Amino acid sequence: MREVNLYNTLSKKIEPFHPNEEGKVKMYTCGPTVYHYAHIGNLRSYIMEDILEKYLRYAGYNVKRVMNITDVGHLTSDADSGEDKMLKGAKREHKTVMEIAEFYKKAFFSDCDKLNIKTPDVVEPATNCISEFIHMIEVLIEKGYAYIAGGNVYFDTSKLKEYYVLSNQNEEELQVGVREDVQEDVNKKNKTDFVLWFTKSKFDSQELKWESPWGVGYPGWHIECSCISIKHLGEKLDIHCGGVDNIFPHHTNEIAQSESYLGHKWCNYWFHVQHLNDKSGKMSKSKGEFLTVSLLEEKGYNPLVYRMFCLQSHYRKPLLFSYEVMDNVKIAYDKLKKRISSLGKDGEMEEEKIAEYQDKFAEAMGNDLNTSQALTVLYDVLKADMNDASKRFLVADFDKVLSLGLLDEESSEENEIDAELKDMIESKIAERKAAKKEKDFAKADAIRQELLDKGIEIKDTREGTVWNLIK
């Protein structure tokens, strides 16, 4: 197995990676809250976690990766306050919570497919694990780590010797009014305590509720990741992943409840991905219109251009998004694909040179996933004094990790679409939009059918109308 060194949020330093069981890695990823489309800031984390999993496999490890789906109990703030995100989505679209969850779960995995993000080995919705949540809470109460107050069950952080193991937070920062995500809960014994189970809902129409020893209610957000990880990966976890915004309080609370429940250290390595920002700051869904994979496609970008954009920067550095930079990456990606497509396929494998560049690639990736340097090694291969067959082999080898579709054949769709055809389609879409605005739905349907007869399918999305050629 190749050497892997990773920055560990727990120790605040880069460490050699050594799993609990030789050759096997138990990996957990915080999954999406499926109440809306994922924005590309969310997806940066999933891209880098995908890179981590694939490089660990490339390095020789047998990886089992588990991810949750939050379909209940996630509040709009990271404190035990605010509006439930799933309920918010249901109200917005006049659907049930489970209809919202199913629709946006499918949308999330569709985006992942477009970005070449591998589906984890296990994907578990929170609503599948209510009995596990209840059992863990019962044990925490029995051990004296949890208490009942005001109808809810709380974790008692005062029982811990050290609570802020992942972050530099302190109790003063959690005073009401210091941070906007902290509100006073008079039932708490300590300001850092958090809800394990709600029976007194703060929401007027909470749909998802279950019987429990403490009354009819639903779980707090933090409990689900601990239980789902332990259910599928056992009592000792090798590496836990998420965005930096999960460090506190979500991952901090996961450690508190998991180690109190288990009675020993739970996870050895914590892997966190920095934010994607635009000129106005951190990307979020709360700003109104937000950037999605579908919107990038509508603007003419292959989603893999965005993946390459992410790989050009280190995962622990904030990344600034702009269309100008995306345009430059698109040019670079297209040139790279064209150069690779020109490589011949015949020739003997030059084993020594292949091994030399594989070592360089592994050195870059093993150094805390330096994807920027790994891309440099890829470009060096294309310039190297080596036959095309060996170069093509190395491109395929590296792309097991990079997953940029470097050897995928050019889409015939791209070759068939000339400027004149694009103009015609956009003109028809604009004409249809005007017809719909005038409530001339017969004309709008006729335009859709006209395009369909020409082999052009159009779809109305939240980001606008998109089209593609039917193969």
C-alpha positions in Angstrom: 0.0 0.0 0.0 1.1 3.5 -0.8 1.7 6.1 2.0 -1.1 8.5 2.7 -0.8 11.6 4.8 -3.8 13.7 5.7 -4.6 16.8 7.8 -6.6 15.6 10.8 -8.9 18.3 12.3 -8.7 16.4 15.6 -4.9 16.9 16.0 -4.7 20.1 13.9 -1.8 18.6 11.9 -0.9 16.4 8.9 -0.5 12.8 10.0 0.3 9.5 8.4 -3.0 7.7 7.8 -3.2 4.3 9.6 -6.7 2.7 9.8 -7.7 0.5 12.8 -7.6 -2.7 10.8 -4.7 -3.1 8.3 -5.7 -2.6 4.7 -9.3 -1.7 5.5 -10.9 1.7 5.8 -14.2 2.5 7.5 -15.3 5.9 6.1 -18.3 8.0 7.0 -19.6 11.0 5.0 -22.3 13.5 6.2 -24.9 13.4 3.5 -27.3 16.0 2.2 -30.5 17.4 3.8 -32.8 16.7 0.9 -35.1 19.7 1.0 -33.8 21.5 -2.1 -31.3 21.1 -4.9 -27.6 20.9 -3.8 -25.7 24.0 -4.7 -22.2 23.7 -6.1 -20.7 24.8 -2.8 -22.2 21.7 -1.1 -20.9 19.6 -4.0 -17.3 20.8 -3.6 -17.2 18.8 -0.4 -18.7 15.7 -2.0 -16.2 16.0 -4.9 -13.2 16.1 -2.5 -14.6 13.3 -0.4 -15.0 11.2 -3.6 -11.3 12.0 -4.4 -10.3 10.8 -0.9 -12.2 7.6 -1.2 -10.9 6.8 -4.7 -7.3 7.7 -3.8 -7.5 5.4 -0.7 -8.6 2.6 -3.0 -5.8 3.5 -5.5 -3.3 3.4 -2.6 -4.4 -0.2 -2.0 -7.0 0.1 0.8 -10.3 -1.7 0.9 -12.7 1.1 1.6 -16.3 0.8 3.0 -18.0 4.2 2.8 -21.3 5.1 4.4 -23.4 8.2 4.0 -26.7 9.3 5.6 -29.6 11.1 4.0 -31.1 13.7 6.3 -34.9 13.5 5.7 -36.1 14.5 9.1 -35.1 16.8 11.9 -32.6 19.2 10.4 -33.1 22.8 11.6 -32.2 25.9 9.5 -29.7 26.9 12.2 -27.1 24.6 13.8 -28.5 25.3 17.2 -31.7 23.7 18.4 -33.7 26.5 17.0 -35.0 27.9 13.7 -37.2 26.3 11.1 -37.1 22.6 10.1 -35.5 22.5 6.6 -37.6 19.5 5.5 -40.8 21.2 6.6 -39.7 24.4 5.0 -39.3 22.6 1.7 -42.6 20.9 1.9 -44.4 24.2 2.6 -42.6 25.9 -0.3 -43.7 23.3 -2.8 -47.0 22.2 -1.3 -45.9 18.6 -1.0 -45.4 16.1 1.9 -42.1 15.9 3.6 -41.4 12.5 2.1 -42.3 13.6 -1.4 -39.8 16.4 -1.0 -37.2 14.0 0.4 -37.6 11.5 -2.5 -37.5 14.2 -5.2 -34.4 16.0 -4.0 -32.6 12.7 -3.1 -32.9 11.7 -6.8 -31.8 15.2 -7.8 -28.7 15.0 -5.6 -27.6 11.7 -7.0 -28.2 12.9 -10.5 -25.8 15.8 -9.8 -23.3 13.3 -8.4 -23.5 11.2 -11.5 -22.8 14.2 -13.7 -19.8 15.1 -11.5 -18.5 11.4 -11.6 -19.0 11.2 -7.8 -19.2 7.5 -6.8 -22.3 6.5 -4.8 -21.1 5.4 -1.3 -21.4 1.7 -0.5 -24.2 2.3 2.0 -26.7 5.2 1.8 -29.1 5.3 4.7 -32.0 7.7 5.2 -32.4 8.9 8.8 -36.1 7.8 8.8 -34.9 4.2 8.5 -33.1 4.3 11.8 -35.6 5.6 14.4 -35.2 2.5 16.6 -31.4 2.9 16.6 -31.8 6.6 17.7 -34.1 5.7 20.5 -31.8 2.9 21.7 -28.7 5.2 21.8 -30.7 7.9 23.7 -31.9 5.3 26.2 -28.3 4.2 26.9 -27.1 7.9 27.2 -29.9 8.5 29.8 -29.0 5.3 31.7 -25.3 6.4 31.8 -26.2 9.8 33.1 -25.2 11.7 29.9 -28.7 12.8 29.0 -31.7 14.3 30.8 -35.4 15.1 30.1 -36.6 18.6 30.4 -39.6 20.4 29.0 -40.7 17.2 27.2 -37.4 17.0 25.2 -34.3 14.8 25.8 -31.0 16.7 26.0 -27.3 15.7 26.0 -25.5 17.0 29.1 -22.2 18.5 28.0 -21.1 19.2 31.5 -20.5 15.5 32.0 -17.6 15.6 29.5 -14.0 16.4 30.4 -13.4 18.0 27.0 -16.2 19.1 24.7 -14.5 21.3 22.2 -12.2 18.7 20.8 -12.6 19.6 17.1 -13.0 23.4 17.3 -11.6 26.5 18.9 -15.1 27.4 20.2 -15.5 28.4 23.8 -18.5 28.8 26.1 -18.4 32.6 25.9 -19.0 32.5 22.2 -22.2 30.6 22.8 -23.8 33.3 24.9 -27.2 34.4 23.4 -26.7 37.2 20.9 -23.0 36.6 20.2 -23.8 34.3 17.2 -27.0 34.5 15.2 -27.4 30.7 15.4 -27.6 30.6 19.2 -30.9 31.2 20.9 -31.8 30.7 24.5 -33.5 27.4 25.4 -34.7 27.6 29.0 -34.9 23.8 29.3 -31.1 23.4 28.9 -28.9 23.0 32.0 -25.9 24.2 30.0 -25.8 26.5 27.0 -23.9 23.9 25.0 -26.4 21.1 25.7 -28.2 19.8 22.6 -31.5 18.0 21.8 -31.4 14.3 21.2 -35.2 13.9 20.9 -38.0 16.4 20.6 -41.5 15.7 21.9 -42.4 19.4 22.2 -42.3 20.4 18.5 -41.6 24.1 17.7 -43.3 23.7 14.3 -47.0 23.9 13.7 -47.3 21.0 11.3 -44.4 18.6 11.9 -45.4 15.6 9.8 -42.9 13.0 10.8 -43.3 11.7 14.4 -42.7 8.4 16.1 -43.6 6.8 19.4 -40.8 6.8 22.0 -40.3 6.2 25.7 -40.5 10.0 26.1 -43.6 10.6 24.0 -44.5 11.1 20.4 -41.7 13.0 18.7 -38.7 13.0 16.4 -34.9 12.9 16.6 -32.5 15.8 16.8 -30.2 16.2 13.9 -26.9 15.2 15.5 -28.0 11.7 16.7 -28.5 10.3 13.2 -24.9 10.4 12.0 -23.6 8.7 15.1 -26.2 5.9 14.9 -25.9 5.3 11.1 -22.1 5.1 11.3 -22.1 2.7 14.2 -24.9 0.6 12.6 -22.9 0.0 9.4 -19.2 0.5 10.4 -19.1 -0.7 14.0 -17.7 0.9 17.1 -14.5 2.2 15.7 -14.5 4.6 12.7 -11.3 5.4 10.7 -12.3 8.6 9.0 -15.2 11.0 9.1 -15.8 13.6 6.4 -17.8 16.8 6.0 -17.6 20.5 5.2 -15.9 22.9 7.6 -19.3 24.2 8.7 -20.0 20.8 10.2 -17.0 21.0 12.7 -19.1 22.9 15.3 -21.6 22.0 16.5 -22.5 18.9 14.4 -19.3 16.9 14.5 -18.5 18.1 18.0 -21.8 16.8 19.2 -21.4 13.5 17.3 -18.1 12.9 19.2 -19.7 13.8 22.5 -22.7 11.4 22.1 -20.9 8.6 20.3 -18.0 8.3 22.8 -20.3 8.7 25.8 -22.4 5.8 24.4 -19.5 3.6 23.4 -17.2 4.3 26.3 -14.1 4.7 24.1 -12.6 6.8 21.3 -14.8 6.6 18.3 -13.1 8.2 15.2 -9.4 8.7 14.6 -9.3 11.1 11.6 -11.5 14.0 10.7 -11.5 15.3 7.1 -13.0 18.7 6.4 -13.4 20.6 3.1 -13.4 24.4 3.0 -16.1 26.7 1.7 -16.8 27.7 -1.9 -17.3 31.4 -2.0 -18.5 33.9 -4.5 -17.9 37.7 -4.4 -20.6 38.1 -1.8 -19.1 35.4 0.5 -20.0 31.8 1.3 -22.5 30.2 -1.0 -25.8 29.2 0.5 -29.4 28.4 -0.5 -30.7 31.3 1.7 -29.4 34.0 -0.7 -32.3 33.4 -3.2 -31.0 32.1 -6.5 -28.1 29.7 -6.0 -25.7 28.0 -8.4 -26.6 24.4 -9.2 -25.2 21.8 -11.6 -28.2 22.3 -13.9 -27.5 26.0 -14.0 -23.9 25.4 -15.0 -25.1 23.1 -17.8 -27.6 25.7 -19.0 -24.7 28.1 -19.3 -22.8 25.7 -21.4 -20.4 24.1 -18.9 -19.8 20.3 -18.7 -20.2 19.5 -15.0 -16.7 17.9 -15.1 -15.3 21.4 -15.8 -16.5 22.3 -12.3 -14.9 19.2 -11.0 -11.6 20.2 -12.6 -12.1 23.7 -11.2 -12.3 22.2 -7.7 -9.2 20.0 -8.2 -7.1 23.0 -9.2 -7.2 24.2 -5.6 -6.4 22.5 -2.3 -9.5 21.3 -0.4 -8.4 23.1 2.8 -8.3 26.5 1.1 -11.5 28.6 0.5 -12.2 28.6 -3.2 -13.6 31.7 -5.0 -16.1 31.0 -7.8 -16.4 33.2 -10.9 -17.6 32.5 -14.4 -14.4 34.1 -15.7 -12.3 31.4 -14.0 -14.8 28.7 -15.1 -14.3 29.9 -18.7 -10.6 29.5 -18.4 -11.0 26.0 -16.9 -13.3 25.0 -19.7 -10.7 26.0 -22.3 -8.0 24.1 -20.4 -10.3 21.0 -20.0 -11.2 21.0 -23.7 -7.6 21.3 -24.7 -6.6 18.5 -22.3 -9.3 16.2 -23.7 -8.3 17.0 -27.3 -4.6 16.3 -26.5 -5.5 13.0 -24.9 -7.9 11.9 -27.7 -5.0 12.3 -30.2 -2.8 9.7 -28.4 -2.2 6.5 -30.3 -3.1 3.2 -28.8 -0.3 0.9 -30.1 3.0 0.3 -28.5 4.8 -1.6 -25.8 4.3 -0.5 -22.2 7.4 1.4 -20.9 7.2 -0.1 -17.4 10.0 1.9 -15.8 8.6 5.3 -17.0 5.1 4.3 -16.1 6.2 3.4 -12.5 8.1 6.7 -12.3 5.1 8.8 -13.0 2.8 6.7 -10.9 5.2 7.4 -8.0 5.0 11.1 -8.7 1.2 11.0 -8.8 1.1 9.0 -5.6 3.5 11.5 -3.9 1.2 14.4 -4.8 -2.0 12.7 -3.8 -0.5 11.2 -0.7 0.6 14.6 0.5 -2.8 15.6 1.9 -4.6 15.2 -1.4 -2.6 17.8 -3.4 -4.8 17.5 -6.5 -3.3 20.6 -8.1 0.1 18.9 -8.1 -1.5 15.7 -9.3 -2.9 17.6 -12.3 0.7 18.9 -13.0 2.0 15.3 -13.0 -0.8 14.5 -15.6 0.4 17.4 -17.8 4.0 16.3 -17.4 3.0 12.8 -18.7 1.7 14.3 -21.9 4.9 16.2 -22.4 7.2 13.3 -21.4 9.5 11.4 -23.7 7.3 8.3 -23.7 5.2 6.5 -26.3 1.5 7.2 -26.7 0.4 3.8 -25.4 2.2 4.4 -22.1 0.8 7.9 -21.8 -2.7 6.6 -22.4 -2.2 4.0 -19.8 -1.1 6.6 -17.2 -4.0 8.9 -18.1 -6.5 6.1 -17.5 -4.6 5.1 -14.3 -4.7 8.7 -12.8 -8.3 9.2 -13.9 -9.4 6.3 -11.6 -8.9 9.0 -8.9 -9.4 12.3 -10.7 -12.5 11.0 -12.5 -12.5 13.8 -15.1 -13.7 11.6 -17.9 -10.4 12.1 -19.7 -10.7 9.1 -22.0 -14.5 9.3 -22.6 -15.2 9.7 -26.3 -16.3 13.1 -27.3 -20.1 13.4 -27.3 -21.5 13.1 -30.7 -24.1 15.6 -29.4 -21.4 18.3 -29.2 -20.2 17.6 -32.7 -23.7 17.8 -34.1 -24.7 21.1 -32.6 -23.5 24.0 -34.7 -24.1 27.7 -34.0 -27.1 28.0 -36.3 -28.9 25.1 -34.6 -28.2 26.6 -31.2 -29.7 29.9 -32.3 -32.8 28.2 -33.6 -33.4 26.3 -30.4 -32.8 29.3 -28.2 -35.2 31.4 -30.4 -37.9 28.7 -30.1 -37.4 28.5 -26.3 -37.8 32.3 -26.1 -40.9 32.2 -28.3 -42.4 29.4 -26.1 -41.7 31.4 -23.0 -43.5 34.4 -24.4 -46.5 32.2 -25.3 -46.7 30.8 -21.8 -46.5 34.4 -20.4 -49.5 35.3 -22.6 -51.2 32.0 -21.4 -51.2 30.7 -24.9 -50.5 27.2 -23.8 -51.6 25.6 -27.0 -48.8 27.5 -28.9 -46.3 26.6 -26.1 -47.1 22.9 -26.5 -46.9 23.2 -30.3 -43.4 24.6 -30.0 -42.3 21.9 -27.6 -43.7 19.3 -30.1 -42.0 21.0 -33.0 -38.6 20.8 -31.3 -39.3 17.2 -30.2 -40.0 16.3 -33.9 -36.6 17.6 -34.7 -35.0 15.4 -32.0 -34.7 18.2 -29.4 -36.0 17.6 -25.9 -36.7 20.6 -23.6 -37.2 20.6 -19.9 -38.4 23.3 -17.6 -36.3 23.5 -14.4 -36.1 26.0 -11.5 -33.1 27.6 -13.2 -34.9 28.0 -16.5 -35.5 25.8 -19.7 -32.8 23.4 -20.7 -32.5 21.3 -23.8 -30.7 18.3 -25.2 -30.5 16.2 -28.3 -32.3 12.9 -28.1 -29.9 10.1 -29.1 
